Amino acid sequence: MWLAVPGRRFTETRLLCITFVTASTAPRPITLRDGKHGLCTSRSLTASTWRSPTGVRPGSPTRLRAFSSPDSLPIAISVETRKAVGQSYSALRGFYRQYELIYIPADERDVIRLRTNYRDGENVFLYRTTSTADHARAVFLAYLDRLNQLNEKPEFYNAITDNCTTNIRLANITANLGKARPWNWRILLNGKGDELLYDRGFIDRSLPFATLKARSLINRRAKAADARRPIFPNSFE
């Protein structure tokens, strides 16, 4: 649960900070980071993709947003399915109201390192967005409001209409006071989402997209990074 305080101050509660041993196990107790997140000044985008079981084509991606502030460690927010104990994810079941939708605010070393260091077959790309500080704050507030709405009134995840990518789009529409960019097929087939953001200027365009994507792959650097560093992705700059 989060509390947004007037004056652009935000109080954090129950912020996950897990040091994983494997992709599904972690030592006890699990750390819950407390503190305050003040003037949000920037945000980045992390795109995680994995190969399908056949290894023939990329599987569906996960998008995470990371927000930075001068007076707190960065916060990563992951939009995911909330699975019951013993339940595994199925792309087919993702269409049929089998999972709740959940927002996970976490330390970057938790949700990003899990994907780069412990899960098999995931490629993680880190992009810096071109957002202004004001827009980053507006998007951050939209995430907090949505998180609190789901806490009060849970929703089902849907692989097409209510997933990580559509929720990112919703936050940006809210931050833009209801103004939405035209619909694009790459929103639906969101493995092309980073390419769409590049074409629309939301991520840096100083390099050709193929070159930028190759340079943005962080798996090897993540595995070499010190887990104790307080700002995990910034160690890659």
Phi and psi in degrees as GROMACS dihedral restraints (atoms count N, CA, C in turn):
[ dihedral_restraints ]
;  ai    aj    ak    al  type     phi  dphi    fc
    3     4     5     6     1  -123.1    20    10
    4     5     6     7     1   154.9    20    10
    6     7     8     9     1  -127.6    20    10
    7     8     9    10     1   120.2    20    10
    9    10    11    12     1   -92.3    20    10
   10    11    12    13     1   125.6    20    10
   12    13    14    15     1  -107.0    20    10
   13    14    15    16     1   135.7    20    10
   15    16    17    18     1   -53.6    20    10
   16    17    18    19     1   149.7    20    10
   18    19    20    21     1    91.4    20    10
   19    20    21    22     1    15.9    20    10
   21    22    23    24     1    62.1    20    10
   22    23    24    25     1    37.2    20    10
   24    25    26    27     1  -113.2    20    10
   25    26    27    28     1   140.8    20    10
   27    28    29    30     1  -131.7    20    10
   28    29    30    31     1   134.7    20    10
   30    31    32    33     1  -100.3    20    10
   31    32    33    34     1   129.2    20    10
   33    34    35    36     1   -91.6    20    10
   34    35    36    37     1   139.8    20    10
   36    37    38    39     1  -140.1    20    10
   37    38    39    40     1   144.2    20    10
   39    40    41    42     1    55.2    20    10
   40    41    42    43     1    53.0    20    10
   42    43    44    45     1   -93.5    20    10
   43    44    45    46     1   114.1    20    10
   45    46    47    48     1   -66.5    20    10
   46    47    48    49     1   138.0    20    10
   48    49    50    51     1  -144.7    20    10
   49    50    51    52     1    83.1    20    10
   51    52    53    54     1  -102.5    20    10
   52    53    54    55     1   133.3    20    10
   54    55    56    57     1   -98.0    20    10
   55    56    57    58     1   106.7    20    10
   57    58    59    60     1   -78.9    20    10
   58    59    60    61     1   150.5    20    10
   60    61    62    63     1  -102.0    20    10
   61    62    63    64     1   -42.0    20    10
   63    64    65    66     1  -134.0    20    10
   64    65    66    67     1  -177.8    20    10
   66    67    68    69     1   -64.3    20    10
   67    68    69    70     1   -18.2    20    10
   69    70    71    72     1  -126.5    20    10
   70    71    72    73     1     2.8    20    10
   72    73    74    75     1  -131.8    20    10
   73    74    75    76     1   148.9    20    10
   75    76    77    78     1  -147.6    20    10
   76    77    78    79     1   152.4    20    10
   78    79    80    81     1   -68.3    20    10
   79    80    81    82     1   155.1    20    10
   81    82    83    84     1  -102.6    20    10
   82    83    84    85     1   149.4    20    10
   84    85    86    87     1   -82.2    20    10
   85    86    87    88     1   158.2    20    10
   87    88    89    90     1   -75.4    20    10
   88    89    90    91     1   134.7    20    10
   90    91    92    93     1   -79.6    20    10
   91    92    93    94     1   135.6    20    10
   93    94    95    96     1  -115.4    20    10
   94    95    96    97     1   113.8    20    10
   96    97    98    99     1   -83.1    20    10
   97    98    99   100     1   131.6    20    10
   99   100   101   102     1  -114.6    20    10
  100   101   102   103     1   165.3    20    10
  102   103   104   105     1   146.0    20    10
  103   104   105   106     1  -158.3    20    10
  105   106   107   108     1  -127.0    20    10
  106   107   108   109     1   147.8    20    10
  108   109   110   111     1  -121.2    20    10
  109   110   111   112     1   117.0    20    10
  111   112   113   114     1   -96.4    20    10
  112   113   114   115     1  -112.3    20    10
  114   115   116   117     1   -81.6    20    10
  115   116   117   118     1    97.3    20    10
  117   118   119   120     1   -66.2    20    10
  118   119   120   121     1   126.8    20    10
  120   121   122   123     1  -118.1    20    10
  121   122   123   124     1   -17.1    20    10
  123   124   125   126     1  -159.2    20    10
  124   125   126   127     1   166.4    20    10
  126   127   128   129     1  -147.6    20    10
  127   128   129   130     1   155.1    20    10
  129   130   131   132     1  -130.2    20    10
  130   131   132   133     1   166.0    20    10
  132   133   134   135     1  -120.0    20    10
  133   134   135   136     1   129.6    20    10
  135   136   137   138     1  -113.8    20    10
  136   137   138   139     1   124.5    20    10
  138   139   140   141     1  -111.6    20    10
  139   140   141   142     1   123.1    20    10
  141   142   143   144     1  -114.6    20    10
  142   143   144   145     1   123.6    20    10
  144   145   146   147     1  -125.0    20    10
  145   146   147   148     1   152.2    20    10
  147   148   149   150     1  -138.9    20    10
  148   149   150   151     1   158.1    20    10
  150   151   152   153     1   -81.1    20    10
  151   152   153   154     1   148.5    20    10
  153   154   155   156     1   -68.0    20    10
  154   155   156   157     1   161.1    20    10
  156   157   158   159     1   -53.4    20    10
  157   158   159   160     1   -28.3    20    10
  159   160   161   162     1   -79.3    20    10
  160   161   162   163     1   -15.7    20    10
  162   163   164   165     1    74.5    20    10
  163   164   165   166     1     9.6    20    10
  165   166   167   168     1   -87.3    20    10
  166   167   168   169     1   -38.4    20    10
  168   169   170   171     1  -140.7    20    10
  169   170   171   172     1   159.4    20    10
  171   172   173   174     1   -63.7    20    10
  172   173   174   175     1   143.8    20    10
  174   175   176   177     1   -83.3    20    10
  175   176   177   178     1  -179.7    20    10
  177   178   179   180     1   -65.4    20    10
  178   179   180   181     1   140.5    20    10
  180   181   182   183     1   -88.0    20    10
  181   182   183   184     1   165.0    20    10
  183   184   185   186     1  -117.8    20    10
  184   185   186   187     1   136.8    20    10
  186   187   188   189     1  -112.0    20    10
  187   188   189   190     1   133.4    20    10
  189   190   191   192     1  -122.4    20    10
  190   191   192   193     1   144.8    20    10
  192   193   194   195     1  -108.1    20    10
  193   194   195   196     1   135.9    20    10
  195   196   197   198     1  -118.7    20    10
  196   197   198   199     1   132.2    20    10
  198   199   200   201     1  -117.2    20    10
  199   200   201   202     1   135.2    20    10
  201   202   203   204     1  -113.2    20    10
  202   203   204   205     1   148.9    20    10
  204   205   206   207     1  -145.5    20    10
  205   206   207   208     1   145.1    20    10
  207   208   209   210     1   -68.3    20    10
  208   209   210   211     1   -14.8    20    10
  210   211   212   213     1  -115.6    20    10
  211   212   213   214     1    17.9    20    10
  213   214   215   216     1  -159.7    20    10
  214   215   216   217     1   158.8    20    10
  216   217   218   219     1   -64.9    20    10
  217   218   219   220     1   150.6    20    10
  219   220   221   222     1   -59.0    20    10
  220   221   222   223     1   150.1    20    10
  222   223   224   225     1  -115.7    20    10
  223   224   225   226     1   128.9    20    10
  225   226   227   228     1  -104.7    20    10
  226   227   228   229     1   136.9    20    10
  228   229   230   231     1  -120.6    20    10
  229   230   231   232     1   119.9    20    10
  231   232   233   234     1  -111.0    20    10
  232   233   234   235     1   131.6    20    10
  234   235   236   237     1  -101.0    20    10
  235   236   237   238     1   119.8    20    10
  237   238   239   240     1  -141.7    20    10
  238   239   240   241     1   178.4    20    10
  240   241   242   243     1   -87.4    20    10
  241   242   243   244     1   140.5    20    10
  243   244   245   246     1   -99.6    20    10
  244   245   246   247     1   107.4    20    10
  246   247   248   249     1   -95.5    20    10
  247   248   249   250     1   145.6    20    10
  249   250   251   252     1   -73.5    20    10
  250   251   252   253     1   162.0    20    10
  252   253   254   255     1   -57.9    20    10
  253   254   255   256     1   127.3    20    10
  255   256   257   258     1    86.1    20    10
  256   257   258   259     1    -5.5    20    10
  258   259   260   261     1   -91.7    20    10
  259   260   261   262     1   136.5    20    10
  261   262   263   264     1  -110.2    20    10
  262   263   264   265     1   162.8    20    10
  264   265   266   267     1   -83.5    20    10
  265   266   267   268     1   137.9    20    10
  267   268   269   270     1  -130.2    20    10
  268   269   270   271     1   127.2    20    10
  270   271   272   273     1   -59.0    20    10
  271   272   273   274     1   -36.8    20    10
  273   274   275   276     1   -66.9    20    10
  274   275   276   277     1   -45.2    20    10
  276   277   278   279     1   -66.5    20    10
  277   278   279   280     1   -20.9    20    10
  279   280   281   282     1   -63.3    20    10
  280   281   282   283     1   -13.2    20    10
  282   283   284   285     1   -91.0    20    10
  283   284   285   286     1    -9.1    20    10
  285   286   287   288     1  -126.8    20    10
  286   287   288   289     1    41.5    20    10
  288   289   290   291     1    53.4    20    10
  289   290   291   292     1    46.7    20    10
  291   292   293   294     1  -102.0    20    10
  292   293   294   295     1   -15.4    20    10
  294   295   296   297     1  -131.3    20    10
  295   296   297   298     1   145.9    20    10
  297   298   299   300     1   -79.5    20    10
  298   299   300   301     1   154.1    20    10
  300   301   302   303     1   -87.6    20    10
  301   302   303   304     1   134.9    20    10
  303   304   305   306     1  -138.0    20    10
  304   305   306   307     1   140.7    20    10
  306   307   308   309     1  -100.7    20    10
  307   308   309   310     1   128.2    20    10
  309   310   311   312     1  -115.2    20    10
  310   311   312   313     1   102.3    20    10
  312   313   314   315     1   -81.9    20    10
  313   314   315   316     1   127.3    20    10
  315   316   317   318     1  -149.5    20    10
  316   317   318   319     1   162.4    20    10
  318   319   320   321     1   -63.9    20    10
  319   320   321   322     1   140.4    20    10
  321   322   323   324     1   -58.2    20    10
  322   323   324   325     1   -32.4    20    10
  324   325   326   327     1   -69.9    20    10
  325   326   327   328     1   -14.2    20    10
  327   328   329   330     1   -82.6    20    10
  328   329   330   331     1   -70.9    20    10
  330   331   332   333     1   -73.3    20    10
  331   332   333   334     1   -27.3    20    10
  333   334   335   336     1   -83.7    20    10
  334   335   336   337     1   -46.0    20    10
  336   337   338   339     1   -62.8    20    10
  337   338   339   340     1   -33.9    20    10
  339   340   341   342     1   -55.4    20    10
  340   341   342   343     1   -41.9    20    10
  342   343   344   345     1   -79.9    20    10
  343   344   345   346     1   -33.9    20    10
  345   346   347   348     1   -84.7    20    10
  346   347   348   349     1   -34.2    20    10
  348   349   350   351     1  -104.6    20    10
  349   350   351   352     1   -23.2    20    10
  351   352   353   354     1  -122.8    20    10
  352   353   354   355     1   -31.3    20    10
  354   355   356   357     1   -84.3    20    10
  355   356   357   358     1   139.6    20    10
  357   358   359   360     1   -83.3    20    10
  358   359   360   361     1   137.4    20    10
  360   361   362   363     1    80.9    20    10
  361   362   363   364     1     8.3    20    10
  363   364   365   366     1   -97.7    20    10
  364   365   366   367     1   133.5    20    10
  366   367   368   369     1  -107.3    20    10
  367   368   369   370     1   130.7    20    10
  369   370   371   372     1  -117.4    20    10
  370   371   372   373     1   127.6    20    10
  372   373   374   375     1  -117.0    20    10
  373   374   375   376     1   132.8    20    10
  375   376   377   378     1  -112.0    20    10
  376   377   378   379     1   120.9    20    10
  378   379   380   381     1  -118.9    20    10
  379   380   381   382     1   140.8    20    10
  381   382   383   384     1   -91.1    20    10
  382   383   384   385     1   132.0    20    10
  384   385   386   387     1   -85.9    20    10
  385   386   387   388     1   167.3    20    10
  387   388   389   390     1   -98.3    20    10
  388   389   390   391     1    15.9    20    10
  390   391   392   393     1   -60.9    20    10
  391   392   393   394     1   142.8    20    10
  393   394   395   396     1   -75.2    20    10
  394   395   396   397     1   164.8    20    10
  396   397   398   399     1   -60.4    20    10
  397   398   399   400     1   -40.4    20    10
  399   400   401   402     1   -63.8    20    10
  400   401   402   403     1   -41.7    20    10
  402   403   404   405     1   -69.7    20    10
  403   404   405   406     1   -38.0    20    10
  405   406   407   408     1   -60.1    20    10
  406   407   408   409     1   -41.9    20    10
  408   409   410   411     1   -65.1    20    10
  409   410   411   412     1   -40.7    20    10
  411   412   413   414     1   -64.9    20    10
  412   413   414   415     1   -40.9    20    10
  414   415   416   417     1   -66.6    20    10
  415   416   417   418     1   -40.6    20    10
  417   418   419   420     1   -59.5    20    10
  418   419   420   421     1   -45.5    20    10
  420   421   422   423     1   -62.1    20    10
  421   422   423   424     1   -39.0    20    10
  423   424   425   426     1   -63.1    20    10
  424   425   426   427     1   -38.7    20    10
  426   427   428   429     1   -63.4    20    10
  427   428   429   430     1   -44.6    20    10
  429   430   431   432     1   -63.3    20    10
  430   431   432   433     1   -42.7    20    10
  432   433   434   435     1   -62.0    20    10
  433   434   435   436     1   -43.5    20    10
  435   436   437   438     1   -65.3    20    10
  436   437   438   439     1   -41.4    20    10
  438   439   440   441     1   -58.7    20    10
  439   440   441   442     1   -46.6    20    10
  441   442   443   444     1   -68.0    20    10
  442   443   444   445     1   -33.4    20    10
  444   445   446   447     1   -62.5    20    10
  445   446   447   448     1   -42.8    20    10
  447   448   449   450     1   -68.3    20    10
  448   449   450   451     1   -29.9    20    10
  450   451   452   453     1   -65.1    20    10
  451   452   453   454     1   -36.6    20    10
  453   454   455   456     1   -83.3    20    10
  454   455   456   457     1   -36.0    20    10
  456   457   458   459     1  -140.3    20    10
  457   458   459   460     1    91.8    20    10
  459   460   461   462     1   -60.3    20    10
  460   461   462   463     1   153.2    20    10
  462   463   464   465     1  -129.6    20    10
  463   464   465   466     1   159.1    20    10
  465   466   467   468     1   -84.0    20    10
  466   467   468   469     1   142.0    20    10
  468   469   470   471     1   -72.3    20    10
  469   470   471   472     1   142.3    20    10
  471   472   473   474     1  -134.1    20    10
  472   473   474   475     1   130.1    20    10
  474   475   476   477     1   -62.7    20    10
  475   476   477   478     1   -18.1    20    10
  477   478   479   480     1  -110.5    20    10
  478   479   480   481     1   -48.1    20    10
  480   481   482   483     1   -96.6    20    10
  481   482   483   484     1   -20.1    20    10
  483   484   485   486     1  -144.7    20    10
  484   485   486   487     1    72.8    20    10
  486   487   488   489     1  -126.7    20    10
  487   488   489   490     1  -169.3    20    10
  489   490   491   492     1   -62.7    20    10
  490   491   492   493     1   -42.3    20    10
  492   493   494   495     1   -70.7    20    10
  493   494   495   496     1   -43.4    20    10
  495   496   497   498     1   -66.6    20    10
  496   497   498   499     1   -30.5    20    10
  498   499   500   501     1   -73.3    20    10
  499   500   501   502     1   -33.8    20    10
  501   502   503   504     1   -63.8    20    10
  502   503   504   505     1   -43.3    20    10
  504   505   506   507     1   -62.0    20    10
  505   506   507   508     1   -41.4    20    10
  507   508   509   510     1   -61.0    20    10
  508   509   510   511     1   -42.3    20    10
  510   511   512   513     1   -62.5    20    10
  511   512   513   514     1   -39.4    20    10
  513   514   515   516     1   -70.6    20    10
  514   515   516   517     1   -36.8    20    10
  516   517   518   519     1   -62.9    20    10
  517   518   519   520     1   -43.5    20    10
  519   520   521   522     1   -61.1    20    10
  520   521   522   523     1   -43.7    20    10
  522   523   524   525     1   -65.2    20    10
  523   524   525   526     1   -28.0    20    10
  525   526   527   528     1   -93.9    20    10
  526   527   528   529     1    20.0    20    10
  528   529   530   531     1    57.1    20    10
  529   530   531   532     1    42.7    20    10
  531   532   533   534     1    90.4    20    10
  532   533   534   535     1    -6.4    20    10
  534   535   536   537     1   -80.6    20    10
  535   536   537   538     1   129.0    20    10
  537   538   539   540     1  -121.5    20    10
  538   539   540   541     1   140.3    20    10
  540   541   542   543     1   -69.2    20    10
  541   542   543   544     1   156.1    20    10
  543   544   545   546     1   -57.9    20    10
  544   545   546   547     1   147.0    20    10
  546   547   548   549     1   -63.3    20    10
  547   548   549   550     1   145.0    20    10
  549   550   551   552     1  -138.9    20    10
  550   551   552   553     1   142.5    20    10
  552   553   554   555     1   -58.5    20    10
  553   554   555   556     1   -23.1    20    10
  555   556   557   558     1   -74.3    20    10
  556   557   558   559     1   -11.8    20    10
  558   559   560   561     1   -73.0    20    10
  559   560   561   562     1   -39.5    20    10
  561   562   563   564     1   -73.0    20    10
  562   563   564   565     1   -48.7    20    10
  564   565   566   567     1   -94.1    20    10
  565   566   567   568     1    76.7    20    10
  567   568   569   570     1   -75.8    20    10
  568   569   570   571     1     6.1    20    10
  570   571   572   573     1   -65.1    20    10
  571   572   573   574     1   -15.0    20    10
  573   574   575   576     1  -101.7    20    10
  574   575   576   577     1    10.9    20    10
  576   577   578   579     1   -61.4    20    10
  577   578   579   580     1   -39.8    20    10
  579   580   581   582     1   -67.0    20    10
  580   581   582   583     1   -34.5    20    10
  582   583   584   585     1   -65.2    20    10
  583   584   585   586     1   -40.3    20    10
  585   586   587   588     1   -62.8    20    10
  586   587   588   589     1   -45.1    20    10
  588   589   590   591     1   -62.8    20    10
  589   590   591   592     1   -36.6    20    10
  591   592   593   594     1   -63.7    20    10
  592   593   594   595     1   -47.4    20    10
  594   595   596   597     1   -61.6    20    10
  595   596   597   598     1   -31.9    20    10
  597   598   599   600     1   -91.6    20    10
  598   599   600   601     1     1.4    20    10
  600   601   602   603     1    82.8    20    10
  601   602   603   604     1    14.2    20    10
  603   604   605   606     1   -79.7    20    10
  604   605   606   607     1   -21.6    20    10
  606   607   608   609     1  -122.2    20    10
  607   608   609   610     1   160.7    20    10
  609   610   611   612     1   -55.8    20    10
  610   611   612   613     1   136.9    20    10
  612   613   614   615     1  -118.1    20    10
  613   614   615   616     1    23.3    20    10
  615   616   617   618     1   -73.7    20    10
  616   617   618   619     1   -13.7    20    10
  618   619   620   621     1  -122.8    20    10
  619   620   621   622     1   154.4    20    10
  621   622   623   624     1   -57.6    20    10
  622   623   624   625     1   148.1    20    10
  624   625   626   627     1   -58.3    20    10
  625   626   627   628     1   -43.5    20    10
  627   628   629   630     1   -60.6    20    10
  628   629   630   631     1   -38.4    20    10
  630   631   632   633     1   -69.4    20    10
  631   632   633   634     1   -43.7    20    10
  633   634   635   636     1   -60.9    20    10
  634   635   636   637     1   -44.0    20    10
  636   637   638   639     1   -64.8    20    10
  637   638   639   640     1   -40.8    20    10
  639   640   641   642     1   -62.6    20    10
  640   641   642   643     1   -40.3    20    10
  642   643   644   645     1   -74.7    20    10
  643   644   645   646     1   -21.2    20    10
  645   646   647   648     1   -85.6    20    10
  646   647   648   649     1    -8.0    20    10
  648   649   650   651     1   -68.4    20    10
  649   650   651   652     1   122.1    20    10
  651   652   653   654     1  -114.3    20    10
  652   653   654   655     1     4.5    20    10
  654   655   656   657     1   -54.4    20    10
  655   656   657   658     1   -50.8    20    10
  657   658   659   660     1   -64.8    20    10
  658   659   660   661     1   -42.0    20    10
  660   661   662   663     1   -68.3    20    10
  661   662   663   664     1   -33.4    20    10
  663   664   665   666     1   -65.3    20    10
  664   665   666   667     1   -41.3    20    10
  666   667   668   669     1   -67.9    20    10
  667   668   669   670     1   -27.6    20    10
  669   670   671   672     1   -87.0    20    10
  670   671   672   673     1   -14.1    20    10
  672   673   674   675     1   -74.7    20    10
  673   674   675   676     1   154.2    20    10
  675   676   677   678     1   -78.9    20    10
  676   677   678   679     1   121.9    20    10
  678   679   680   681     1   -63.5    20    10
  679   680   681   682     1   -16.7    20    10
  681   682   683   684     1   -85.2    20    10
  682   683   684   685     1    -7.7    20    10
  684   685   686   687     1   -62.9    20    10
  685   686   687   688     1   133.9    20    10
  687   688   689   690     1   -71.3    20    10
  688   689   690   691     1   -28.8    20    10
  690   691   692   693     1  -120.0    20    10
  691   692   693   694     1    93.7    20    10
  693   694   695   696     1   -61.3    20    10
  694   695   696   697     1   -60.2    20    10
  696   697   698   699     1   -66.7    20    10
  697   698   699   700     1   -27.9    20    10
  699   700   701   702     1   -64.2    20    10
  700   701   702   703     1   -16.5    20    10
  702   703   704   705     1   -72.5    20    10
  703   704   705   706     1    -8.8    20    10
  705   706   707   708     1   -92.8    20    10
  706   707   708   709     1    -5.1    20    10
